Amino acid sequence: MIKKRVRRGVKIALLVPVGLAAAAVFGLIVMYLWNWLAPAVFSAHTITFWQGLGLLILARILVGGLGGGHGDDKHGRRSMMDRWKQMTPEEREAFRQGLRNCGESGEPPNPQPSAAGQ
């Protein structure tokens, strides 16, 4: 138990500086690209490092969302694979059939006439 906590602490201690360095590098890249292209193309003002970092964060929020979800995909896939292994062949075929009919009207292939329709 203690070894897991130590490993987790070491990982965090290594990832934080790497993440900060990556953010700094990407902020510089955005700043240099902006200062190289925007004044010539749009007659815009040059920006500082902090404004470049802000643009990077803004773009991440607008295009990529606020994060999350990617790690859950792996867990969801693993969970589904575990459920799949526990299914009988009949249950698997019923599941496949349900996926095939997913885009259809939602009615069974051969609906029985209802009493209301007569």
Buried (B, 14 or more C-beta within 10 A) or exposed (E): EEEEEEEEEEEEEEEEEEEEEEEEEBBBEBBEEBBEEBEEEEEEEEBEEEBBBBBBBEEEEEEEEEEEEEEEEEEEEEEEEEEEEEEEEEEEEEEEEEEEEEEEEEEEEEEEEEEEEE
